[in-house]
Amino acid sequence: MQNNGPTNTGPTAANPTIVDLSQIKNSLQGNIPILRKLVDHFLNTYPQQLLDLQTAVIDQNAEALLEKAHAFKGTLLNFGAQKAVAHAYALEQMGAAAKLDDAEKILTELNTDLLEIRAFFSRPDWAD
């Protein structure tokens, strides 16, 4: 079975960057206007995705957590947000195992990651 978990593309696995746009910039052939649209879309939609994860945890719905965390992990991978990807992957694995004991803790850590990502994209020079 293929492992779709996080991989280290940042400086180190222990100290990943908040966002690494090198891969998506390469995929978009440096088209910054499209990248800005993707970022705007992410910033507008991630709060609902986070809410969906919270609902799955509160409801103890492992199947929903698995599905929502997997989709969110894919979104985060686009932006090279390895720390957030690791937390989304942990939630995905908890959903797959139907063991949600630490899900609230991981969700809190993911929320912190998302605040850092939002702060990153608030900088005027983020696309440079």
Backbone torsions as a table, in degrees:
resi	resn	phi	psi	omega
1	MET	NA	138.4	-178.4
2	GLN	-75.6	136.3	176.9
3	ASN	-93.1	114.3	179.0
4	ASN	-100.5	26.4	179.4
5	GLY	-76.1	-179.9	-176.5
6	PRO	-67.1	147.7	172.9
7	THR	-122.7	155.7	-177.6
8	ASN	-86.1	109.6	174.1
9	THR	-117.3	-1.3	178.4
10	GLY	-91.7	-168.6	-177.3
11	PRO	-58.3	-48.1	175.6
12	THR	-148.6	159.2	178.6
13	ALA	-66.6	-33.2	-178.6
14	ALA	-77.2	-22.5	-177.2
15	ASN	-135.9	68.3	-177.3
16	PRO	-71.5	155.2	175.7
17	THR	-72.3	157.3	178.2
18	ILE	-66.1	-47.8	-179.7
19	VAL	-141.6	137.5	174.6
20	ASP	-128.8	104.0	-174.4
21	LEU	-88.7	3.2	-174.2
22	SER	-59.3	-42.6	-177.3
23	GLN	-67.9	-45.7	-178.3
24	ILE	-69.6	-35.9	176.5
25	LYS	-62.4	-40.2	178.4
26	ASN	-64.9	-44.5	179.4
27	SER	-61.4	-35.9	-179.8
28	LEU	-88.7	6.6	-178.9
29	GLN	53.0	39.9	175.7
30	GLY	74.8	13.1	-177.9
31	ASN	-77.2	90.2	-175.3
32	ILE	-65.3	-37.8	177.1
33	PRO	-58.3	-40.0	177.4
34	ILE	-68.2	-41.3	177.9
35	LEU	-58.8	-43.7	178.7
36	ARG	-60.9	-38.4	177.4
37	LYS	-65.4	-41.0	178.0
38	LEU	-63.8	-41.7	178.6
39	VAL	-65.0	-45.0	178.2
40	ASP	-58.7	-43.3	178.2
41	HIS	-61.2	-46.0	178.8
42	PHE	-58.7	-48.8	-177.8
43	LEU	-62.8	-29.6	178.9
44	ASN	-82.3	-23.9	-174.5
45	THR	-106.6	-21.2	-175.6
46	TYR	-64.0	-31.5	178.0
47	PRO	-59.3	-38.0	177.7
48	GLN	-68.8	-38.9	178.4
49	GLN	-63.3	-40.2	177.6
50	LEU	-64.8	-41.5	177.4
51	LEU	-62.1	-39.9	177.5
52	ASP	-62.0	-39.9	177.1
53	LEU	-65.5	-44.4	179.2
54	GLN	-60.6	-41.9	179.1
55	THR	-62.1	-44.1	178.9
56	ALA	-61.3	-40.3	179.4
57	VAL	-67.8	-48.1	-179.7
58	ILE	-59.3	-42.1	-179.9
59	ASP	-78.7	-4.8	-176.1
60	GLN	55.2	41.4	-178.1
61	ASN	-98.8	91.4	-175.7
62	ALA	-61.5	-40.8	-179.0
63	GLU	-63.3	-44.6	178.2
64	ALA	-65.2	-40.0	178.6
65	LEU	-61.5	-45.3	177.6
66	LEU	-56.6	-50.6	-177.1
67	GLU	-64.1	-49.1	-176.1
68	LYS	-68.9	-40.8	180.0
69	ALA	-66.6	-39.2	178.9
70	HIS	-62.4	-46.0	179.8
71	ALA	-63.9	-42.3	-178.4
72	PHE	-67.8	-37.1	176.8
73	LYS	-57.7	-42.9	178.8
74	GLY	-62.1	-40.9	177.5
75	THR	-62.1	-46.1	-178.0
76	LEU	-66.2	-33.4	177.6
77	LEU	-60.6	-34.4	178.8
78	ASN	-56.5	-32.0	-176.3
79	PHE	-101.9	9.8	178.1
80	GLY	59.9	32.2	-178.2
81	ALA	-88.3	72.1	-168.9
82	GLN	-60.6	-38.3	179.2
83	LYS	-64.0	-46.1	178.2
84	ALA	-66.3	-37.9	177.1
85	VAL	-59.6	-42.9	-179.7
86	ALA	-61.8	-39.8	179.2
87	HIS	-70.4	-40.8	177.3
88	ALA	-63.8	-39.5	178.5
89	TYR	-64.1	-40.1	178.1
90	ALA	-62.0	-42.1	176.9
91	LEU	-64.1	-40.4	178.0
92	GLU	-59.5	-45.1	-179.7
93	GLN	-66.9	-36.6	175.8
94	MET	-62.6	-42.0	177.4
95	GLY	-63.1	-42.6	-179.9
96	ALA	-62.9	-36.3	-179.3
97	ALA	-88.5	-6.1	-176.2
98	ALA	55.9	38.5	177.4
99	LYS	-125.8	96.8	-172.0
100	LEU	-103.4	18.8	-175.3
101	ASP	-54.7	-43.4	-177.2
102	ASP	-100.2	11.4	-173.8
103	ALA	-63.4	-39.0	179.6
104	GLU	-62.6	-41.3	178.9
105	LYS	-62.4	-46.5	-179.5
106	ILE	-66.7	-38.0	177.8
107	LEU	-62.7	-39.1	176.6
108	THR	-63.4	-42.0	178.3
109	GLU	-65.6	-39.4	177.1
110	LEU	-63.4	-41.3	178.1
111	ASN	-60.8	-41.0	176.4
112	THR	-61.7	-43.2	176.7
113	ASP	-57.5	-43.8	-177.6
114	LEU	-67.0	-33.9	174.7
115	LEU	-65.0	-38.5	177.1
116	GLU	-66.8	-39.8	178.5
117	ILE	-65.1	-44.3	177.7
118	ARG	-60.0	-42.4	178.2
119	ALA	-62.4	-40.7	177.7
120	PHE	-58.4	-48.2	-177.6
121	PHE	-75.2	-9.0	174.5
122	SER	-82.1	-16.6	178.9
123	ARG	-71.3	137.5	-178.6
124	PRO	-65.0	-22.1	-175.4
125	ASP	-101.3	15.9	-173.1
126	TRP	-61.5	-28.1	-176.3
127	ALA	-87.2	-5.6	-178.0
128	ASP	-71.4	NA	NA
